[in-house]
């Protein structure tokens, strides 16, 4: 008996709840389907289905065996598809979503290289800080910052997201350099307004492993990282921005980092995609390219080796942030 074939026939009978419909979908005679199920039951020494001339139902043993068969057949299909995928040139449409603070300074400038490597992939990029539903919105892949919750997704950690607290030399000359968190009450901050949570985010610091929010006087907030950076350069107040976006301004002396002993704990950066996209050649191409790209950027260098894991395993492995 061909066991895989028997499993395939059995699952089709259960799915269609009919020997006749299963036979039609498999292009087999009805008698052959019946014989396969009888041989399978004889081999397993258990009744899988209760059947009469009017009804068909699965036994408790049959239900348990059905669940096992579905997983086994899915694994076989996935293994075959994986080897087939390695022989296919990545092509087609790919929809990506990411934070603008990562996409604009890192991904967008390197898109020429991506298209040179994969000329047959058409990219659609979305930028924002809201959480998107990949399945419902038809998004193939996202680059996310922070803890990941959805266990139905697969994540590959590609870097760390480090915030820096900074101000312009002009601001510091006027207001002084803050040396301790207690002195922030004497300073002005330009805070980030999160569209995701619908409120202003205070300056955040890591004190002895604890996240501490610190209030400074604030008359201005913005929901765009580039605008926040510009406000800081203009001397409008202290800002807390990603190092990847602040580094050019720090290098040019337009901004000065302060309170570097209390930097917020770094957040993981992950490229995330649904399980059913794992074997897509274009998704795999983008994920591998992105991991390589981020690996070349010292501002977001990962503190642990990149690896592909389920979200559940990722949450167990990641330190709480």
C-alpha positions as CSV (number, residue, x, y, z in Angstrom):
1,X,0.0,0.0,0.0
2,X,1.2,3.5,-0.9
3,X,0.9,5.1,2.5
4,X,1.1,8.7,1.3
5,X,-1.4,8.1,-1.4
6,X,-3.7,6.5,1.1
7,X,-3.4,9.5,3.4
8,X,-4.1,11.8,0.5
9,X,-7.3,9.8,-0.4
10,X,-8.4,9.7,3.3
11,X,-8.0,13.4,3.9
12,X,-9.9,14.2,0.6
13,X,-12.8,12.0,1.7
14,X,-12.9,13.8,5.1
15,X,-12.7,17.2,3.5
16,X,-15.4,16.5,1.0
17,X,-17.5,14.3,3.4
18,X,-18.2,12.1,0.4
19,X,-16.6,9.1,-1.3
20,X,-18.1,10.2,-4.6
21,X,-16.9,13.8,-4.4
22,X,-13.4,12.7,-3.3
23,X,-13.3,10.3,-6.2
24,X,-14.2,13.0,-8.7
25,X,-11.7,15.5,-7.3
26,X,-8.9,12.8,-7.4
27,X,-10.0,11.6,-10.8
28,X,-10.4,8.0,-9.4
29,X,-13.2,5.5,-9.6
30,X,-15.4,5.5,-6.5
31,X,-14.6,1.8,-5.9
32,X,-10.9,2.6,-5.8
33,X,-11.4,5.2,-3.2
34,X,-13.5,2.8,-1.1
35,X,-10.9,0.1,-1.5
36,X,-8.0,2.5,-0.4
37,X,-9.9,3.4,2.8
38,X,-10.7,-0.2,3.6
39,X,-7.0,-1.2,3.1
40,X,-5.9,1.7,5.3
41,X,-8.3,0.7,8.1
42,X,-7.0,-2.9,7.8
43,X,-3.4,-1.7,7.9
44,X,-4.0,0.5,11.0
45,X,-6.4,-2.1,12.6
46,X,-8.8,0.7,13.5
47,X,-12.1,2.0,12.0
48,X,-11.5,5.5,10.6
49,X,-15.0,6.3,9.3
50,X,-18.6,5.3,10.1
51,X,-20.5,5.0,6.8
52,X,-24.0,4.0,5.9
53,X,-26.0,4.5,2.6
54,X,-27.2,7.9,4.0
55,X,-24.4,9.3,6.1
56,X,-20.6,9.5,6.6
57,X,-18.8,10.5,9.7
58,X,-15.3,10.3,11.1
59,X,-14.6,8.3,14.2
60,X,-12.5,9.7,17.1
61,X,-9.6,7.7,15.9
62,X,-10.2,8.9,12.4
63,X,-10.2,12.5,13.5
64,X,-6.9,12.1,15.3
65,X,-5.4,10.3,12.2
66,X,-6.8,13.0,9.9
67,X,-4.9,15.7,11.9
68,X,-1.7,13.8,11.6
69,X,-2.2,13.2,7.9
70,X,-2.8,16.9,7.2
71,X,0.5,17.8,8.9
72,X,2.5,15.1,7.2
73,X,1.2,15.9,3.7
74,X,1.8,19.6,4.3
75,X,5.4,18.9,5.3
76,X,5.9,16.8,2.2
77,X,4.4,19.5,0.0
78,X,6.6,22.1,1.7
79,X,9.8,20.1,1.2
80,X,9.0,19.6,-2.5
81,X,8.1,23.2,-3.0
82,X,11.3,24.3,-1.2
83,X,13.5,22.5,-3.7
84,X,11.4,23.6,-6.6
85,X,11.7,27.2,-5.4
86,X,15.5,27.2,-5.5
87,X,15.3,26.6,-9.2
88,X,12.8,29.4,-9.9
89,X,13.9,33.0,-10.6
90,X,12.3,35.3,-8.2
91,X,9.6,37.3,-10.0
92,X,6.3,38.9,-9.5
93,X,4.8,41.6,-7.2
94,X,6.0,42.1,-3.6
95,X,4.2,44.3,-1.1
96,X,6.4,45.5,1.8
97,X,5.6,47.7,4.9
98,X,8.1,49.2,7.3
99,X,8.8,52.1,9.6
100,X,10.0,55.2,7.8
101,X,12.8,55.6,10.3
102,X,14.3,52.4,8.9
103,X,13.0,52.4,5.4
104,X,14.0,55.9,4.3
105,X,17.7,56.0,5.5
106,X,18.5,52.3,4.9
107,X,16.2,50.5,2.4
108,X,15.3,53.2,-0.1
109,X,18.9,54.3,-0.9
110,X,19.8,50.7,-1.6
111,X,16.8,49.8,-3.9
112,X,19.0,50.2,-7.0
113,X,21.0,47.2,-5.8
114,X,17.9,45.2,-5.1
115,X,16.5,45.8,-8.6
116,X,19.8,45.0,-10.2
117,X,19.8,41.6,-8.5
118,X,16.1,40.9,-9.0
119,X,14.9,42.8,-12.0
120,X,11.7,40.7,-12.3
121,X,10.3,41.7,-8.8
122,X,7.9,44.7,-8.6
123,X,8.0,46.3,-5.2
124,X,5.3,48.3,-3.5
125,X,6.6,50.0,-0.3
126,X,4.5,51.3,2.6
127,X,5.9,53.5,5.4
128,X,4.3,54.2,8.8
129,X,4.3,53.2,12.5
130,X,0.9,51.4,12.7
131,X,0.7,47.7,13.1
132,X,-0.6,46.1,9.9
133,X,-2.4,42.8,9.5
134,X,-0.3,41.0,6.9
135,X,-2.9,38.4,5.9
136,X,-5.9,40.8,5.9
137,X,-4.1,43.5,4.0
138,X,-2.3,41.3,1.5
139,X,1.2,42.4,2.7
140,X,4.0,39.9,1.9
141,X,6.6,41.1,4.4
142,X,7.1,43.8,7.0
143,X,10.1,45.2,8.9
144,X,9.1,45.7,12.5
145,X,10.6,47.3,15.6
146,X,10.1,45.9,19.1
147,X,8.5,42.8,20.6
148,X,6.5,40.6,18.3
149,X,3.2,39.0,19.3
150,X,1.6,37.1,16.4
151,X,2.6,33.5,16.7
152,X,1.3,32.7,13.2
153,X,4.1,34.7,11.6
154,X,7.8,33.9,11.1
155,X,10.5,36.4,12.1
156,X,14.2,36.9,11.2
157,X,16.0,39.2,13.5
158,X,18.3,41.5,11.5
159,X,19.4,44.3,13.8
160,X,18.8,46.5,16.8
161,X,17.0,49.8,17.0
162,X,18.9,52.2,19.2
163,X,17.5,55.6,20.2
164,X,19.7,58.6,21.1
165,X,18.9,61.7,23.1
166,X,20.3,64.8,21.4
167,X,20.1,68.5,21.0
168,X,21.7,71.2,18.9
169,X,24.8,73.0,20.1
170,X,22.8,76.2,20.1
171,X,20.2,74.7,22.4
172,X,22.8,73.4,24.8
173,X,24.7,76.7,24.9
174,X,21.4,78.4,25.9
175,X,19.9,75.8,28.3
176,X,23.0,73.9,29.4
177,X,23.9,70.2,29.0
178,X,21.6,67.8,31.1
179,X,23.8,65.6,33.2
180,X,21.0,63.7,35.1
181,X,17.4,62.8,34.5
182,X,16.3,64.9,37.4
183,X,17.5,68.0,35.5
184,X,15.2,67.4,32.6
185,X,12.5,69.5,34.3
186,X,14.6,72.5,33.4
187,X,14.7,71.6,29.7
188,X,12.3,71.7,26.7
189,X,11.7,68.5,24.6
190,X,10.2,67.9,21.2
191,X,8.4,64.7,21.7
192,X,7.2,62.0,19.3
193,X,3.5,61.6,18.7
194,X,2.6,58.0,18.0
195,X,-0.1,57.4,15.5
196,X,-0.3,53.8,16.7
197,X,-1.3,54.6,20.3
198,X,-2.7,58.1,19.6
199,X,-0.7,59.9,22.2
200,X,2.6,61.7,22.8
201,X,5.5,59.6,23.9
202,X,7.7,61.0,26.6
203,X,11.5,60.7,26.7
204,X,12.4,57.2,27.7
205,X,15.6,56.0,29.5
206,X,17.1,52.8,30.8
207,X,18.1,53.1,34.5
208,X,19.6,50.0,36.0
209,X,17.7,47.8,33.6
210,X,14.3,49.6,34.1
211,X,12.6,51.7,31.5
212,X,11.9,55.2,33.0
213,X,9.8,57.9,31.4
214,X,11.1,61.4,32.0
215,X,9.0,64.6,31.5
216,X,10.5,67.7,30.1
217,X,8.5,70.8,29.2
218,X,7.1,70.2,25.7
219,X,5.3,72.7,23.5
220,X,5.7,70.7,20.3
221,X,5.4,67.1,19.1
222,X,5.5,65.4,15.7
223,X,4.5,62.0,14.3
224,X,7.3,62.1,11.7
225,X,10.9,61.2,12.5
226,X,12.3,63.5,9.8
227,X,10.4,66.5,11.3
228,X,11.5,65.6,14.8
229,X,15.1,65.5,13.6
230,X,14.7,68.9,11.9
231,X,13.2,70.4,15.1
232,X,16.3,69.2,17.0
233,X,18.7,70.7,14.5
234,X,16.8,74.0,14.7
235,X,17.4,74.1,18.4
236,X,13.7,73.8,19.4
237,X,14.5,71.3,22.2
238,X,15.8,67.9,23.2
239,X,14.8,65.0,20.9
240,X,15.0,61.3,21.1
241,X,15.5,59.8,17.6
242,X,16.8,56.6,16.1
243,X,20.6,56.5,15.8
244,X,20.4,55.5,12.2
245,X,18.7,58.8,11.3
246,X,20.6,61.0,13.8
247,X,24.1,59.8,13.0
248,X,24.7,62.1,9.9
249,X,23.7,65.1,12.0
250,X,25.9,63.9,14.9
251,X,28.8,63.5,12.5
252,X,28.4,67.0,11.1
253,X,28.1,68.5,14.6
254,X,24.5,69.7,14.0
255,X,23.4,67.6,17.0
256,X,25.2,66.5,20.2
257,X,24.2,63.3,22.1
258,X,23.4,63.8,25.7
259,X,22.6,61.5,28.6
260,X,24.3,58.6,26.8
261,X,24.7,56.7,30.1
262,X,20.9,56.4,30.2
263,X,20.1,55.3,26.6
264,X,16.8,53.4,26.2
265,X,17.2,49.7,25.9
266,X,17.7,48.6,22.3
267,X,14.7,47.1,20.5
268,X,15.0,44.2,18.1
269,X,14.5,44.8,14.4
270,X,12.9,41.9,12.6
271,X,11.8,41.1,9.1
272,X,8.4,39.3,9.4
273,X,6.3,37.3,7.0
274,X,3.4,34.8,7.1
275,X,4.2,31.1,7.3
276,X,2.6,30.5,3.9
277,X,5.1,33.0,2.3
278,X,8.1,31.2,3.7
279,X,8.8,29.4,0.4
280,X,8.0,32.3,-2.0
281,X,11.1,33.0,-4.0
282,X,10.5,36.7,-4.0
283,X,9.9,36.9,-0.3
284,X,13.0,34.9,0.4
285,X,15.0,37.1,-1.9
286,X,13.8,40.3,-0.1
287,X,14.4,38.8,3.3
288,X,18.0,37.7,2.5
289,X,18.7,41.0,0.8
290,X,17.4,43.0,3.8
291,X,19.4,40.9,6.3
292,X,22.6,41.5,4.2
293,X,21.8,45.2,3.9
294,X,21.2,45.8,7.6
295,X,24.3,43.7,8.5
296,X,26.4,46.3,6.7
297,X,25.0,49.2,8.8
298,X,26.9,49.7,12.1
299,X,24.0,51.8,13.5
300,X,21.7,48.8,13.5
301,X,24.2,45.9,13.9
302,X,22.5,42.9,15.6
303,X,23.7,41.9,19.0
304,X,22.9,38.3,18.3
305,X,23.3,36.2,15.1
306,X,20.3,36.6,12.7
307,X,18.1,33.5,12.6
308,X,14.7,32.5,11.3
309,X,12.3,31.5,14.1
310,X,8.6,31.4,14.8
311,X,7.2,34.3,16.8
312,X,6.6,32.1,19.8
313,X,10.2,30.9,19.8
314,X,11.4,34.4,19.1
315,X,9.6,35.7,22.2
316,X,11.1,33.0,24.4
317,X,14.6,33.8,23.1
318,X,14.4,37.6,23.2
319,X,15.2,39.5,26.4
320,X,12.3,41.5,27.7
321,X,12.5,45.1,26.5
